[in-house]
Amino acid sequence: MKAKKILSLIFIITFIEVFAQQKTVYLGFIEGDIDLGLAPYVTRVINEAEKNNADAIVFKINTFGGRVDAATQIKDAILSSKVKTVAFVNNRAISAGALITLSCNVIVMAPGSNMGAATVVDQTGQKVGEKYQSYMRSEMRSTAEKNGRPTDIAQAMVDERIVIPGLCDSTQLVTLTSEEAVKYKMADTILTRLDDVLSYIGMKDAKIVDVRSNWAEDIVRFLNNPIIASILIMMGFFGLLAEIKTPGWGLPGTAGLIALAIFFGSSYILQLASIVEILMFVAGVVLLLVEIFVIPGFGVAGISGIVLIFASIFLSLIGSEPFITFETISTAILQLTFALIAAIVLVFILAKFLPKTSAFSRLVLSEAEKTDAGFVSFPSDTSLIGKTGKALTVLRPAGIAEIEGKKYDVMADNEYIEPGKPIKVIRVEGIKVVVQEVK
């Protein structure tokens, strides 16, 4: 019996030691386009790993690149991680993907994968100006330097003028194969499977925590799509235009403000809009409401409100330095122009065709209330016609008269009648009693 207790105790102690020694590795995914919606996801992976004392984070990378500002946000988050980071390049890490890969402590490449070609280009694939190339060179250089990688090769991925003997001349941009990356110390090893990667970093039997993007991050990435953002702006403009053209405040204006609030909310999360742009937008809306409800007509307050709203949306679309280019400015102008024109066309279509629909006719009175059709605001007391009385005040033409002992507000028929003169009712039109003097 005593031996059984000792064996049980040894088993429990051994189990606890094995469990305590088990390492934890978080697995994140950097795939597809590098956009601003990806940055919050990567930041969450790192924060969760740090919070739960993970031993490493492995990022599976397969991307042709994307936005430079998004890549720098991701790079900054990885470099500041307190947990060891590993880039597992499975197929490719091109352009912005190369910068993200270089930010990791360990770089593992799958056979046949490649990394490089980090020149900054516009949406048509054309190389942009030296200002932006210089910025990208410094980002690649400093990131490589931080993790002990060759800085000249990192810069040569951006600038074809940099010569790397045996690798490229002054006309070639560097893109490394997996073999070349290991040879030139831009990567540490070549492995095929994730299990091999874990073994390489000494975490063969580690617990893997697979972290995927959640619904909130997916929604933010969806809202950041240029088409969706343009639709939200168009809905906002439509609502505001509808409220300017109609008295009071109603459903279109509320829907428009909600659409613009969603646009600014997603832009703020993605660091496109700052608190300054949001305050400009709020101030513009307040001025517009003052113009609608307080000040008659449309003047300085309304125009100022519209200008502030336009400016806040424009600044949110172009982002911040150093990523403001002629292309981003022209794209923002096109988005604003499209949204405004679409909103105006929609207002015109609804104003022209909505009153003709059966649904609209049930909401409004479509028949005119004319007197000859029997519609009156006050029933006419025709029993007074022909009755006589006397004027109590001067009738010029309106005044007070007494008819059969009762006082009435009356109106003389194209004449001036002195007080005390006898009068006679000649017609009654609703509350209007018309009299004439009895000669």
JOQUIDA-V784854 format. One record per pair of residues at least 12 apart in sequence whose ideal C-beta (glycine too) atoms are under 7 Angstrom apart, sorted by the first residue. I is the first residue (numbers start at 0). GAP is how many residues later the second one is. Records with the same first field share a line. If there is no record, write none. Layout:
# JOQUIDA-V784854
I=GAP + GAP
This chain:
# JOQUIDA-V784854
21=183 + 184 + 185
22=32 + 180 + 183
23=28 + 30 + 31 + 182 + 183 + 185
24=29 + 30 + 31 + 33 + 173 + 178 + 181 + 183
25=19 + 22 + 23 + 28 + 31 + 183 + 185
26=31 + 181 + 182 + 183 + 184
27=14 + 17 + 29 + 31 + 183
28=31
29=12 + 29 + 31 + 33 + 70
30=31 + 32
31=31
32=33
33=29 + 31 + 32 + 33 + 36 + 37 + 62 + 63
34=31 + 32 + 35 + 186 + 189
35=31 + 33 + 34 + 188 + 234 + 236
36=180 + 183 + 184 + 187 + 233
37=32 + 36
38=31 + 34 + 35
39=177 + 180 + 229
40=172 + 176
41=32 + 35
42=34
44=12 + 166
45=31 + 35 + 37
47=163
48=34
49=32 + 33
53=29
54=29 + 148 + 151
55=27 + 28 + 30 + 145 + 147
56=24 + 26 + 28 + 29
57=28 + 30 + 139
58=26 + 27 + 28 + 29 + 45
59=28 + 30
60=26 + 27 + 28 + 29 + 32 + 36 + 39 + 40
61=28 + 29 + 30
62=29 + 30 + 31 + 34
63=28 + 30 + 31
64=29 + 30 + 31 + 32
65=30
66=29
67=28 + 52 + 68 + 255
68=250 + 254
70=25 + 28 + 29
71=67
72=198
73=26
74=24 + 25 + 28 + 68
77=22 + 25 + 26
78=24 + 67
83=21
84=19 + 20
85=18 + 19 + 20 + 22 + 111 + 115
86=14 + 17 + 20 + 21
87=20 + 106 + 109
88=12 + 18 + 20 + 21 + 24 + 26
89=20 + 23
90=19 + 22
91=21 + 22
92=22
93=22 + 23
94=22 + 23
97=17 + 18 + 20 + 59
98=19 + 40 + 41 + 44
100=14
101=38 + 41 + 42 + 45 + 47 + 52
102=40
104=42
105=82 + 95
106=80 + 81
107=79 + 80 + 81 + 83 + 89 + 92
108=69 + 72 + 78 + 81
109=68 + 81 + 82
110=67 + 79 + 81
111=66
112=65
113=61 + 62 + 63 + 64
114=61 + 66 + 71
115=41 + 58 + 59 + 60
116=40 + 56 + 58
117=18 + 22 + 39 + 40
118=14 + 39 + 54
119=12 + 13 + 16
121=205
122=204
127=197
131=193
132=25 + 26
134=187
135=22
136=18 + 21 + 22
139=14 + 15 + 17 + 18
140=13 + 14
148=36 + 37
149=34 + 35 + 36
151=12
152=21 + 31 + 33
155=12 + 18
156=16 + 17
159=12 + 13
166=17
177=12
219=46 + 49 + 50
222=39 + 43
223=42 + 46
225=109
228=34 + 106
229=105 + 108 + 109
231=27 + 28 + 30 + 31
232=30 + 80 + 102 + 103 + 106
233=105 + 108 + 109
234=20 + 21 + 24
235=20 + 23 + 24
236=102 + 103 + 106
237=14 + 18 + 105 + 108 + 109
238=13 + 14 + 16 + 17 + 18
239=13 + 16 + 48
240=102 + 103 + 106
241=105
242=49
244=102
248=43
256=28
259=21
263=14 + 17 + 52
266=49
271=44 + 47
272=43
276=35 + 38 + 39
279=28 + 31 + 32
280=28 + 31
282=25
283=21 + 22 + 24 + 25 + 28
284=20 + 24
286=14 + 15 + 17 + 18 + 21
287=14 + 17 + 18
290=14
309=26
312=23
313=18 + 22
316=15 + 18
317=14
375=54
376=53
377=52 + 53
379=48 + 49 + 50
380=47
381=46
383=19 + 41 + 44 + 49
384=40 + 42 + 43
385=39
386=16 + 17 + 38
387=34 + 35 + 36 + 50
388=12 + 13 + 14 + 15 + 34
389=12 + 30 + 31 + 32 + 33
390=26 + 27 + 28 + 29 + 30 + 32
391=15 + 27
392=26
393=24 + 25
394=15 + 17 + 22
395=20
396=14 + 15
397=13
400=22 + 34
402=22
407=25
408=24
409=23 + 25
410=21 + 22 + 23
411=23 + 24
412=13 + 21 + 22 + 23
414=21 + 22
416=20
420=16
421=15 + 16
422=12 + 13 + 14 + 15
423=12 + 14
